[in-house]
Amino acid sequence: MSAAGNGRKSRVAVLFGGRSSEHAVSCVTAAGVLQYIDRDKYDVVPIGIARNGQWSLVADDPAKWSLSSQTLPEVTASVESLTVGHSLDDRSLMAVAPEQMPRHMGEIDVVLPLLHGPFGEDGTLQGLFELVDMRYVGAGVLASAVSMDKHFMKVIFASAGLNVGPYEVITDKQWNHNRQASLERAGSLGFPVFVKPARAGSSVGISKVSDAGGLAAAVEVSREHDPKVLIEAAVEGREIECAVLGGRDGAEARASMPGEIVVDHGGEHEFYDFEAKYVDDTAAQLSCPADLPDDVTERIRVQAVQAFDAVEAEGLSRVDFFYTTDGHVVINEINTMPGFTPNSMYPQMWAKSGIGYTELIDELIHLALTRRTGLR
């Protein structure tokens, strides 16, 4: 499997942090990977991206990047910056600091980008790697971009014949030029609705709105994270997720057993928000395999792979569905870089389906090392 050659271990750059509002979530994901990646197989190079976009070598210490109740982990700017690769035959790391000679820090065989949200999960970073034929884990430029933008993601799903719930989109131009018309379109969906940034994840900036009076304020909250806003009609049903893992050697992608997110609505969380996902360990539980009829389980697994293929994803994705009270399966979204801590839903579903966390990391790196670079 190794692309390193000469019997040495493959050198893996674990890349995390970034410029998006999901910076801290990315750090928490990295903490899990740094703790459980197989060090006998891989030489690990942790690279953090500060909020100002600077890349630097950071501590190989899972505890430093873990979430605590007091603070959110953060990559801070450094005196020394890193650059990765400058041409098709240069996959080296270079460290650069003011008034110092650049330092060569060896070659990278594959990048494991653990960034969530814009400027990491949206195709921008993937484009950088594609320019220099750097191998990396996960979806390519197109799949990353359309999956990050929930508007175009839904357009693609609908064209693939998947069942998409009612929604409206408010662009920055529409909001600034005719706010009232935008609110009326959103209100036509009925209430309640969910208002969310079109290009964010981890439940950042999402509001549940029960009447027209709260709609404008919710749009403004979402616009703090993205000028493009998505409004979705609430779907009455159970939240079901399915993890997808790319197939080896051109084989079809693999789907885990579906899992169900059960939120403790008697507590402080009306829906599966950021706190329920990452802070409050008692707010939500995963039931996997989900208690579903056999035919529904199979429909969800098949549709998860169909969604993965529709956006031309690679490596990994988590696909989220609703199973409605009248027996329909409605696709909600695909996430091409889902939360990846040991307690995140994606690894948990694979653990329940027979692939443990360390083995899952290994499989993703294998897929990245064995797929060809360039156009695929």
TORTI-128507 format. One record per residue: residue in three letters; x, y, z of N, C-alpha, C in turn. Coordinates in steps of 0.001 Angstrom, whole numbers, padded with zeros to 6 digits, always signed. Layout:
// residues N
ALAXYZXYZXYZ ...
//
This chain:
// residues 376
MET+000814-001213+000000+000000+000000+000000+000846+001260+000000 SER+002006+001165+000592+002814+002368+000770+003238+002974-000555 ALA+003126+004293-000633+003636+005016-001788+005031+005542-001498 ALA+005533+005244-000293+006808+005799+000123+007976+005134-000582 GLY+007914+003816-000739+009019+003081-001350+010173+002928-000384 ASN+011156+002134-000777+012371+001927+000010+012093+001389+001407 GLY+010934+000808+001614+010629+000188+002891+010290+001152+004008 ARG+010305+002457+003746+009991+003392+004823+008483+003537+004982 LYS+008097+004057+006120+006685+004292+006383+006165+005436+005515 SER+004904+005339+005122+004278+006447+004408+004177+007652+005335 ARG+004482+008815+004780+004466+010041+005581+003147+010753+005350 VAL+002376+010906+006419+001019+011440+006352+000966+012811+007017 ALA+000571+013825+006258+000336+015151+006831-001101+015213+007320 VAL-001295+015352+008615-002633+015520+009199-002886+017017+009291 LEU-003811+017495+008477-004029+018926+008285-005348+019337+008930 PHE-005322+020356+009773-006543+020732+010502-006511+022193+010914 GLY-007639+022651+011462-007812+024051+011846-008600+024773+010770 GLY-007987+025770+010130-008609+026435+009002-009304+027738+009342 ARG-009850+028347+008300-010427+029692+008404-011921+029707+008701 SER-012574+028573+008671-014032+028564+008801-014468+028641+010262 SER-015768+028813+010442-016330+028849+011795-016279+027479+012472 GLU-015890+026455+011723-015765+025110+012280-014316+024762+012630 HIS-013517+025788+012858-012099+025620+013191-011918+024678+014381 ALA-012644+024933+015462-012476+024128+016671-012894+022681+016453 VAL-013967+022461+015679-014417+021107+015384-013332+020347+014626 SER-012657+021038+013702-011563+020425+012959-010441+019994+013899 CYS-010123+020826+014865-009083+020479+015841-009475+019252+016651 VAL-010737+019161+017046-011214+018015+017815-011141+016740+016976 THR-011501+016844+015702-011367+015703+014803-009907+015256+014722 ALA-008996+016216+014600-007568+015886+014516-007082+015203+015784 ALA-007603+015614+016926-007191+014988+018183-007451+013483+018163 GLY-008629+013091+017647-008948+011669+017569-008035+010926+016618 VAL-007769+011524+015459-006916+010864+014466-005484+010745+014975 LEU-004955+011810+015583-003585+011772+016097-003435+010714+017190 GLN-004483+010492+017938-004408+009507+019017-004441+008075+018504 TYR-005206+007827+017437-005477+006441+017047-004860+006008+015719 ILE-004248+006897+014956-003613+006479+013708-002490+005492+014021 ASP-002292+004534+013144-001308+003472+013358+000104+004022+013136 ARG+000807+004282+014222+002149+004864+014134+003177+003856+013618 ASP+002863+002573+013680+003772+001580+013114+003767+001623+011590 LYS+002674+002115+011001+002563+002195+009547+002893+003572+008995 TYR+002634+004610+009783+002692+005960+009243+003576+006882+010074 ASP+004339+007684+009364+005079+008787+009954+004155+010001+009880 VAL+003720+010490+011029+002665+011507+011084+003264+012901+011250 VAL+002807+013829+010411+003239+015223+010479+002004+016090+010717 PRO+001795+016589+011942+000612+017427+012205+000835+018867+011733 ILE-000058+019336+010881+000029+020697+010348-001259+021425+010691 GLY-001117+022557+011354-002274+023363+011705-002405+024572+010799 ILE-003637+024935+010488-003915+026162+009732-004589+027142+010681 ALA-003920+028271+010929-004486+029287+011814-005649+029994+011134 ARG-006388+030756+011902-007556+031455+011350-007149+032498+010304 ASN-005891+032943+010326-005428+033889+009299-004913+033183+008051 GLY-005029+031837+008017-004625+031073+006847-003209+030551+006878 GLN-002425+030890+007905-001050+030433+007974-000959+028947+008307 TRP-000087+028228+007598+000194+026827+007866+001450+026743+008726 SER+001424+025884+009748+002615+025707+010571+002635+024309+011175 LEU+003839+023858+011515+003996+022591+012212+003524+022788+013642 VAL+002647+021884+014122+002069+022047+015458+002319+020800+016295 ALA+001945+020880+017562+002215+019803+018510+001485+018517+018116 ASP+002210+017427+018168+001627+016100+017927+001084+015585+019251 ASP+000069+016277+019758-000459+016024+021098-001980+016046+021063 PRO-002625+014872+021063-004093+014843+020991-004769+015657+022082 ALA-004191+015676+023271-004828+016400+024376-004921+017896+024088 LYS-003924+018431+023403-003921+019871+023106-005077+020260+022202 TRP-005516+019330+021344-006539+019650+020344-007915+019111+020714 SER-008045+018571+021919-009323+018019+022366-010226+019124+022893 LEU-011512+018819+022950-012511+019778+023419-012652+019659+024927 SER-012616+020781+025617-012894+020793+027046-014080+021706+027296 SER-014633+021616+028486-015812+022423+028805-015456+023902+028966 GLN-014158+024194+029152-013756+025574+029379-013334+026289+028083 THR-012609+025586+027233-012043+026254+026062-012240+025432+024800 LEU-012247+026136+023674-012253+025483+022376-010828+025484+021845 PRO-010344+024358+021309-008977+024323+020785-008826+025231+019574 GLU-007637+025786+019409-007403+026703+018297-005945+026652+017875 VAL-005723+026648+016562-004382+026774+016005-004043+028262+015954 THR-002943+028644+016574-002542+030049+016586-001413+030285+015588 ALA-001273+031526+015166-000236+031884+014201+001146+031646+014793 SER+002100+031345+013916+003456+031016+014321+004443+031891+013572 VAL+005664+031987+014106+006713+032727+013411+007093+032007+012126 GLU+007082+030674+012170+007503+029869+011034+006298+029329+010282 SER+006300+029497+008956+005218+029010+008111+005677+027792+007316 LEU+004693+026978+006900+004971+025809+006078+004367+025982+004701 THR+005044+025442+003708+004478+025314+002372+004593+023856+001953 VAL+003659+023391+001128+003633+021987+000717+003629+021902-000796 GLY+004736+021449-001376+004779+021171-002807+004710+022409-003679 HIS+005540+022442-004706+005532+023580-005624+005401+023161-007084 SER+005477+021866-007355+005387+021389-008729+004998+019916-008707 LEU+004792+019338-009898+004345+017953-009976+005370+016968-009423 ASP+006637+017349-009404+007656+016439-008885+008218+016901-007545 ASP+007490+017771-006862+007947+018288-005567+006823+018158-004546 ARG+006933+017192-003677+005939+016990-002619+006562+017227-001240 SER+007469+018155-001205+008221+018392+000026+007564+019457+000899 LEU+007886+019380+002181+007506+020400+003141+008663+021368+003294 MET+008363+022656+003253+009373+023674+003484+008908+024575+004607 ALA+009817+024846+005548+009533+025766+006647+010227+027092+006363 VAL+009479+028174+006478+009995+029500+006144+009739+030439+007314 ALA+010785+031179+007696+010667+032175+008765+011412+033428+008346 PRO+010997+034598+008845+011680+035842+008478+013167+035804+008816 GLU+013962+036271+007871+015412+036411+008038+016106+035080+008306 GLN+015507+033980+007845+016128+032670+007981+016060+031940+006646 MET+017030+031051+006445+017009+030228+005246+015863+029220+005350 PRO+015136+028941+004259+014085+027918+004291+014653+026559+004701 ARG+013867+025819+005452+014292+024494+005918+013490+023428+005185 HIS+014191+022457+004601+013535+021329+003944+013180+020300+005009 MET+011911+019895+005045+011439+019011+006107+010945+017668+005573 GLY+011437+017278+004413+011093+015970+003880+009839+015993+003027 GLU+009589+014880+002363+008448+014776+001466+007211+014227+002177 ILE+006060+014588+001641+004773+014092+002119+004225+013108+001086 ASP+003782+011948+001529+003198+010966+000619+001705+011185+000418 VAL+001019+011620+001470-000427+011794+001391-000869+012772+002469 VAL-001878+013564+002148-002442+014513+003110-003786+013983+003594 LEU-003992+014052+004896-005281+013722+005496-005910+015036+005961 PRO-006710+015680+005091-007277+016990+005438-008520+016830+006315 LEU-008429+017309+007532-009521+017164+008497-010192+018510+008738 LEU-010405+019243+007661-011010+020566+007777-012497+020489+007463 HIS-013265+021244+008203-014709+021304+008011-015099+022711+007568 GLY-016040+022784+006634-016556+024082+006232-015756+024720+005107 PRO-016041+026007+004813-015355+026707+003724-013850+026764+003923 PHE-013134+026867+002818-011671+026958+002798-011011+025697+003349 GLY-011637+024570+003097-011063+023312+003541-011838+022114+003045 GLU-013157+022193+003192-014038+021088+002787-014766+021398+001478 ASP-014533+022578+000936-015365+023074-000164-014702+023023-001532 GLY-013576+022335-001652-012898+022220-002929-011715+023146-003096 THR-011606+024186-002278-010485+025116-002407-009164+024430-002080 LEU-009108+023747-000964-007902+023024-000563-007612+021876-001524 GLN-008656+021191-001936-008501+020068-002866-007905+020555-004196 GLY-008302+021738-004634-007737+022307-005842-006243+022568-005703 LEU-005831+023027-004534-004405+023248-004275-003624+021948-004434 PHE-004141+020863-003865-003448+019579-003972-003441+019064-005410 GLU-004537+019282-006117-004611+018819-007494-003587+019533-008377 LEU-003305+020786-008082-002353+021549-008894-000969+020911-008910 VAL-000597+020230-007812+000746+019656-007719+000721+018134-007605 ASP-000434+017512-007947-000563+016046-007893-000246+015475-006513 MET-000640+016195-005476-000469+015707-004110-001634+014774-003775 ARG-001319+013577-003318-002382+012645-002928-003028+013113-001628 TYR-004351+012947-001556-005069+013384-000352-006295+012510-000143 VAL-006724+012445+001092-007896+011666+001467-009162+012465+001162 GLY-010168+011767+000622-011485+012367+000502-011840+012854-000884 ALA-012964+013572-000935-013568+014004-002187-012695+014993-002935 GLY-012853+015025-004270-012133+015952-005117-012781+017323-005151 VAL-012348+018140-006099-012766+019541-006162-014276+019673-006380 LEU-014796+019023-007403-016217+019176-007727-017103+018642-006612 ALA-016836+017415-006176-017675+016810-005136-017630+017627-003856 SER-016459+018129-003508-016339+018937-002293-017138+020224-002418 ALA-017034+020877-003580-017705+022167-003759-019222+022031-003749 VAL-019770+021094-004518-021229+020994-004598-021816+020415-003309 SER-021052+019598-002598-021564+019047-001343-021509+020071-000223 MET-020582+021012-000327-020506+022078+000666-021661+023053+000514 ASP-022069+023291-000723-023167+024230-000995-024474+023440-001015 LYS-025240+023545+000068-026437+022720+000213-027481+023002-000865 HIS-027450+024192-001459-028369+024509-002549-028080+023614-003751 PHE-026847+023659-004257-026517+022887-005452-026494+021389-005163 MET-026164+021036-003933-026247+019639-003523-027663+019102-003712 LYS-028659+019878-003307-030045+019444-003442-030463+019372-004913 VAL-029965+020293-005718-030260+020256-007153-029745+018960-007764 ILE-028539+018564-007399-027960+017327-007920-028719+016113-007411 PHE-029058+016101-006140-029818+014969-005597-031151+014805-006320 ALA-031851+015921-006533-033146+015852-007211-032986+015314-008634 SER-031923+015747-009314-031697+015282-010687-031341+013806-010722 ALA-030826+013282-009612-030491+011854-009526-031690+011013-009089 GLY-032837+011659-008885-034043+010927-008524-034228+010692-007047 LEU-033416+011353-006219-033563+011217-004770-034624+012188-004261 ASN-035288+011807-003190-036398+012582-002642-035857+013701-001755 VAL-036023+014948-002203-035518+016122-001493-036699+016898-000916 GLY-036575+017353+000325-037640+018112+000965-037744+019530+000424 PRO-038867+020231+000679-039051+021607+000196-038041+022573+000826 TYR-037553+023514+000032-036574+024485+000535-036610+025752-000309 GLU-036030+026805+000228-035814+028052-000492-034392+028526-000214 VAL-033870+029338-001113-032522+029895-000969-032613+031407-001018 ILE-031869+032076-000132-031766+033536-000156-030304+033893-000384 THR-029996+034451-001547-028625+034871-001825-028370+036248-001209 ASP-027119+036626-001163-026747+037925-000618-027416+039047-001410 LYS-027420+038926-002736-028025+039944-003596-029523+040050-003342 GLN-030196+038915-003219-031640+038932-002973-031969+039570-001631 TRP-031165+039264-000615-031420+039797+000721-031218+041312+000757 ASN-030212+041769+000069-029909+043197+000104-030821+044032-000791 HIS-031361+043422-001864-032160+044184-002816-033667+044087-002567 ASN-034129+042971-002001-035565+042828-001762-035791+041855-000609 ARG-035510+042355+000586-035593+041523+001787-037007+040987+002005 GLN-038002+041798+001769-039372+041370+002025-039778+040217+001117 ALA-039418+040305-000156-039731+039218-001081-039028+037928-000669 SER-037817+038050-000175-037079+036876+000286-037776+036230+001470 LEU-038233+037057+002404-038929+036531+003580-040256+035882+003195 GLU-040935+036462+002217-042208+035882+001780-042001+034521+001129 ARG-040953+034391+000319-040662+033084-000278-040352+032059+000794 ALA-039551+032457+001771-039215+031536+002854-040460+031163+003656 GLY-041314+032148+003927-042523+031893+004699-043513+031006+003980 SER-043428+030964+002639-044352+030128+001872-044149+028643+002144 LEU-043032+028286+002758-042777+026884+003104-043645+026433+004274 GLY-044208+027406+005006-044922+027075+006234-043949+027002+007394 PHE-044464+026809+008586-043624+026769+009780-043918+025500+010573 PRO-042910+025010+011286-041568+025562+011462-040664+025313+010266 VAL-039583+026122+010200-038537+025931+009193-037185+025958+009902 PHE-036184+025417+009217-034810+025515+009690-034064+026471+008774 VAL-033410+027458+009370-032655+028456+008634-031176+028185+008892 LYS-030401+028043+007823-029004+027656+008013-028102+028280+006948 PRO-026830+028471+007268-025879+028881+006231-025836+027822+005133 ALA-025797+028258+003885-025798+027296+002784-024499+026521+002707 ARG-023400+027111+003211-022086+026490+003055-021362+026415+004386 ALA-021996+025750+005331-021377+025507+006636-021889+024168+007138 GLY-021347+023727+008243-021766+022451+008814-021660+022487+010318 SER-021667+021290+010929-021563+021161+012380-022649+021933+013112 SER-023772+022174+012436-024924+022883+013011-024589+024310+013428 VAL-023543+024888+012840-023173+026272+013132-024137+027213+012421 GLY-024671+028184+013157-025518+029212+012565-026916+028772+012205 ILE-027365+027622+012712-028695+027100+012377-029711+027527+013428 SER-030882+027923+012966-031989+028270+013871-033251+027539+013443 LYS-034035+027119+014415-035373+026610+014146-036349+027754+014374 VAL-037169+028064+013359-038076+029215+013420-039507+028718+013379 SER-040300+029145+014357-041670+028649+014494-042720+029566+013904 ASP-042366+030832+013614-043340+031753+013028-042616+032827+012233 ALA-043370+033569+011438-042789+034567+010538-042029+035648+011284 GLY-042424+035908+012513-041778+036974+013283-040307+036726+013560 GLY-039899+035463+013607-038500+035169+013927-037627+034914+012715 LEU-038209+035043+011526-037504+034630+010318-036337+035557+009973 ALA-036555+036863+009995-035501+037802+009604-034291+037692+010523 ALA-034537+037592+011820-033427+037484+012772-032632+036199+012541 ALA-033333+035109+012230-032649+033842+011972-031789+033913+010719 VAL-032296+034610+009689-031505+034787+008469-030234+035563+008782 GLU-030341+036584+009594-029160+037370+009951-028148+036537+010730 VAL-028619+035662+011597-027704+034767+012318-026943+033886+011344 SER-027645+033327+010378-026989+032477+009383-026013+033272+008528 ARG-026389+034519+008212-025527+035353+007372-024224+035746+008068 GLU-024145+035584+009375-022880+035804+010068-021838+034777+009632 HIS-022306+033645+009115-021409+032573+008694-021341+032423+007180 ASP-022373+032859+006465-022414+032708+005019-023461+033668+004473 PRO-023129+034490+003467-024125+035406+002897-025232+034698+002137 LYS-025042+033412+001831-026076+032621+001167-026757+031747+002217 VAL-028079+031824+002278-028838+031164+003344-029829+030174+002751 LEU-029952+029045+003390-030898+027998+002991-032005+027909+004033 ILE-033252+027850+003570-034397+027658+004471-035070+026357+004076 GLU-035189+025459+005038-035775+024147+004783-037057+023972+005581 ALA-038086+023460+004925-039301+023098+005642-038987+021956+006602 ALA-039518+022016+007810-039294+020942+008773-039929+019655+008253 VAL-039212+018570+008381-039708+017264+007963-040030+016458+009211 GLU-041262+016020+009334-041666+015208+010477-041148+013783+010287 GLY-040191+013422+011073-039650+012074+010935-038419+011867+011786 ARG-037863+010702+011678-036678+010319+012439-035416+010670+011647 GLU-034370+011095+012359-033108+011455+011716-032235+010208+011599 ILE-031991+009795+010374-031217+008579+010101-029972+008963+009315 GLU-028830+008399+009695-027580+008675+009000-026985+007377+008470 CYS-026172+007498+007432-025503+006330+006864-024100+006742+006441 ALA-023110+005962+006836-021717+006244+006493-021346+005516+005212 VAL-020662+006219+004317-020239+005635+003040-018718+005673+002976 LEU-018144+004589+002487-016704+004433+002348-016417+003997+000917 GLY-015496+004675+000259-015176+004361-001117-014774+002905-001311 GLY-015006+002385-002497-014631+001013-002804-013189+000916-003265 ARG-012588-000227-003064-011208-000454-003498-011163-000842-004975 ASP-010131-000354-005665-009844-000793-007035-011049-000659-007970 GLY-011784+000434-007838-012910+000685-008717-014206+000019-008313 ALA-014207-000703-007196-015433-001359-006737-016425-000323-006219 GLU-017688-000727-006124-018731+000175-005640-018460+000595-004197 ALA-018850+001810-003874-018709+002308-002510-019504+001437-001539 ARG-019067+001449-000290-019678+000630+000748-020503+001493+001693 ALA-021647+000980+002114-022520+001693+003046-022559+000946+004369 SER-022444+001686+005463-022566+001094+006794-024019+000753+007087 MET-024247+000128+008217-025610+000025+008726-026069+001423+009135 PRO-027297+001811+008834-027769+003146+009219-027837+003306+010734 GLY-027644+004534+011161-027775+004870+012577-028814+005956+012762 GLU-029371+006021+013949-030395+007035+014250-029899+007958+015339 ILE-030043+009252+015109-029722+010255+016110-030945+010476+016984 VAL-030792+010218+018263-031895+010409+019206-031524+011570+020117 VAL-032199+012718+019936-031928+013908+020733-032855+013927+021942 ASP-032294+014258+023090-033084+014362+024308-033849+015680+024284 HIS-035052+015639+023726-035842+016865+023605-036345+017360+024958 GLY-036226+016546+025992-036620+017001+027323-035569+017890+027959 GLY-034385+017962+027344-033314+018791+027862-033304+020165+027223 GLU-032087+020670+026931-031944+022033+026438-031892+022113+024911 HIS-031986+020975+024222-031741+020973+022784-033014+020613+022034 GLU-033505+021601+021250-034717+021367+020471-034417+020568+019209 PHE-033159+020659+018742-032730+019860+017592-031253+019534+017777 TYR-030667+018852+016805-029294+018372+016904-028327+019513+016596 ASP-028141+020412+017581-027345+021613+017376-025886+021369+017753 PHE-025066+022434+017713-023631+022308+017975-023367+021747+019366 GLU-024071+022279+020361-023851+021814+021734-024179+020336+021869 ALA-025271+019910+021251-025663+018506+021329-024641+017608+020642 LYS-024020+018108+019578-023047+017310+018831-021719+017175+019561 TYR-021240+018295+020145-019844+018316+020556-019605+018601+022034 VAL-020577+019148+022745-020318+019578+024113-021079+018747+025133 ASP-022381+018613+024945-023230+017901+025898-023279+016416+025542 ASP-022533+015601+026290-022428+014177+025974-023738+013420+026178 THR-024664+014012+026915-025922+013323+027207-027067+013783+026312 ALA-026804+014750+025427-027893+015368+024654-028393+014484+023530 ALA-027510+013678+022951-027906+012871+021797-027187+011532+021837 GLN-027855+010509+021370-027281+009175+021326-027456+008604+019926 LEU-026506+007747+019537-026611+007045+018265-027112+005640+018512 SER-028178+005276+017816-028674+003907+017835-028316+003270+016507 CYS-027429+002279+016525-026968+001652+015293-026790+000150+015520 PRO-027407-000678+014690-028259-000316+013560-029573+000327+014030 ALA-030060+001275+013262-031328+001919+013590-032452+000891+013531 ASP-033417+001068+014411-034565+000154+014474-035524+000503+013339 LEU-035272-000107+012188-036058+000151+010985-036466-001163+010345 PRO-037552-001170+009577-037872-002361+008784-036712-002692+007845 ASP-036516-003970+007586-035387-004396+006753-035365-003714+005397 ASP-036548-003545+004786-036572-002937+003458-036196-001466+003507 VAL-036525-000777+004605-036160+000635+004751-034651+000759+004977 THR-034101-000124+005791-032650-000137+005993-031926-000273+004667 GLU-032395-001185+003834-031744-001406+002548-031936-000203+001618 ARG-033113+000416+001633-033348+001609+000818-032387+002727+001199 ILE-032189+002922+002479-031301+003992+002946-029863+003707+002549 ARG-029426+002460+002693-028056+002118+002311-027834+002308+000805 VAL-028802+001886+000009-028699+002054-001441-028683+003537-001807 GLN-029570+004317-001192-029650+005739-001527-028429+006501-001041 ALA-027808+006060+000049-026584+006698+000524-025482+006565-000522 VAL-025345+005390-001109-024349+005184-002161-024737+005961-003419 GLN-026036+006018-003737-026484+006806-004885-026127+008286-004708 ALA-026292+008810-003501-025943+010206-003233-024435+010415-003354 PHE-023660+009492-002844-022201+009520-002930-021760+009571-004391 ASP-022384+008716-005208-022041+008673-006636-022563+009894-007390 ALA-023715+010417-006974-024315+011550-007690-023404+012774-007674 VAL-022717+012995-006550-021807+014144-006466-020374+013753-006820 GLU-020171+012476-007194-018857+011938-007536-017886+012056-006366 ALA-018368+011675-005182-017531+011715-003990-016476+010611-004039 GLU-015466+010745-003205-014413+009753-003073-014049+009642-001595 GLY-013523+008488-001206-013034+008322+000154-014150+008088+001148 LEU-014716+009162+001667-015712+009041+002722-016780+010105+002594 SER-017949+009776+003098-019040+010737+003240-020033+010192+004252 ARG-020739+011100+004894-021892+010724+005715-023118+011312+005049 VAL-024137+010482+004853-025353+010927+004188-026488+010893+005208 ASP-027207+012003+005316-028252+012158+006328-029634+012131+005688 PHE-030531+011416+006325-031889+011234+005827-032912+011525+006920 PHE-034153+011700+006494-035303+011624+007388-036141+010422+006960 TYR-036597+009662+007947-037582+008611+007688-038894+009125+008249 THR-039812+009481+007357-041000+010218+007759-042043+009313+008404 THR-042981+009968+009046-044037+009231+009741-044928+008444+008791 ASP-044935+008835+007506-045746+008086+006544-044896+007142+005679 GLY-043674+006851+006141-042882+005801+005515-041997+006206+004358 HIS-041795+007516+004149-040932+007969+003059-039498+008217+003557 VAL-038559+008050+002661-037169+008381+002932-036852+009682+002201 VAL-036454+010706+002953-036124+012022+002398-034654+012288+002672 ILE-033884+012566+001629-032467+012863+001837-032312+014303+002310 ASN-031468+014496+003299-031231+015835+003831-029938+016419+003274 GLU-028805+015738+003483-027549+016274+002978-026465+015210+002970 ILE-025356+015541+002291-024156+014725+002307-023035+015573+002885 ASN-022182+014951+003668-021050+015640+004289-019794+014901+003873 THR-018940+015553+003063-017762+014867+002537-016592+014818+003507 MET-016645+015585+004589-015685+015436+005685-016454+015519+006993 PRO-017120+014423+007348-017921+014410+008571-017031+014464+009800 GLY-017630+014808+010926-016904+014724+012184-016259+013354+012325 PHE-015002+013335+012770-014249+012092+012707-013548+011787+014024 THR-014069+012286+015126-013547+011863+016418-014028+010432+016677 PRO-013407+009709+017632-013886+008359+017917-015359+008308+018309 ASN-015892+009425+018828-017294+009462+019239-018222+010027+018183 SER-017678+010432+017050-018515+010986+015982-019343+009882+015335 MET-020418+010298+014682-021359+009331+014137-020746+008489+013018 TYR-019932+009118+012156-019361+008362+011039-018513+007177+011519 PRO-017500+007381+012368-016731+006221+012844-017562+005248+013673 GLN-018524+005767+014439-019354+004865+015247-020170+003926+014368 MET-020709+004447+013272-021503+003582+012393-020631+002507+011752 TRP-019388+002866+011384-018515+001842+010823-018070+000853+011890 ALA-017880+001331+013127-017527+000403+014204-018633-000626+014403 LYS-019878-000177+014337-021014-001090+014465-021157-001983+013235 SER-020508-001589+012133-020587-002371+010886-019320-003195+010647 GLY-018417-003217+011639-017285-004130+011570-015932-003519+011253 ILE-015835-002170+011139-014544-001531+010864-014241-000559+012001 GLY-013212-000880+012784-012844-000041+013920-012184+001262+013495 TYR-011987+002151+014447-011515+003512+014173-010129+003528+013527 THR-009174+002829+014130-007821+002798+013556-007829+002153+012181 GLU-008585+001085+012024-008696+000414+010733-009344+001326+009698 LEU-010293+002137+010126-010975+003063+009217-010008+004133+008710 ILE-009202+004684+009593-008179+005650+009178-007248+005016+008156 ASP-006819+003783+008441-005924+003058+007544-006560+002844+006167 GLU-007842+002494+006153-008536+002253+004892-008631+003536+004069 LEU-008897+004661+004710-008998+005932+003993-007652+006342+003395 ILE-006593+006128+004142-005265+006439+003618-004930+005518+002449 HIS-005290+004235+002576-005073+003284+001474-005775+003754+000200 LEU-007040+004169+000330-007791+004628-000838-007112+005832-001488 ALA-006574+006732-000664-005915+007925-001203-004594+007574-001890 LEU-003854+006648-001316-002550+006286-001874-002670+005490-003170 THR-003776+004790-003340-003901+003903-004500-004722+004500-005647 ARG-005389+005630-005450-006106+006243-006561-005131+007110-007368 ARG-005379+007236-008629-004469+008003-009460-004664+009498-009251 THR-003611+010236-009519-003691+011683-009432-004176+012251-010766 GLY-004451+013530-010795-004929+014174-012010-006404+013897-012248 LEU-006856+014040-013487-008255+013826-013820-008617+012367-013620 ARG-009788+012138-012995-010208+010765-012698-011609+010546-013250 
//
